[in-house]
């Protein structure tokens, strides 16, 4: 990621200047990325941060403002559809993946009705994920709306699997297995389209972070649906 200067996160408090050091939420908002993405960049030493004695990260406003300027200078990224990552292509990638495996990702055997519902949910979830990733990260309300659509799909899928008495272990295996083809397609954009590494890294990071949040929601919905 060329626009993020490598640096090591620090645990000792640096010299203070008023307003220079930001907490995670304001820092992520300044850069225009998801907080999980910025947290990961700090963990990887790609953006300057230090940790308070209480374990909270603080980010250098000056470095973040420079990063935000560099990101804006690139202009609004092309939508995923123009790069070849359309919902239709992603759905075909899923079908090819399942056909090569001879089964759904977890190895579970689904009844015909379950399989059709699983595929229908998958198509709708792909559409919601692509919509989320295509949103301008700075437009938080629009991204929240796209994420809410994905959450609704995940809730319904988890509830249906719980009612069908699929165990939590099996349900989670289905969800985790289904992430693979989606993330592989996002990563493949770099090879097929020579996508800018910064754009690719942000896309992949945002997709991973969203899928992690959806997994937690999926687990909670399954537990509630089975109670």
PyMOL commands that set and color helices and strands:
alter all, ss='L'
color gray80, all
select helices_A, chain A and resi 24-31+35-43+61-73+80-83+87-101+112-134+140-163+168-193+197-225
alter helices_A, ss='H'
color red, helices_A
select strands_A, chain A and resi 21-22+49-51+57-60
alter strands_A, ss='S'
color yellow, strands_A
deselect
rebuild
show_as cartoon
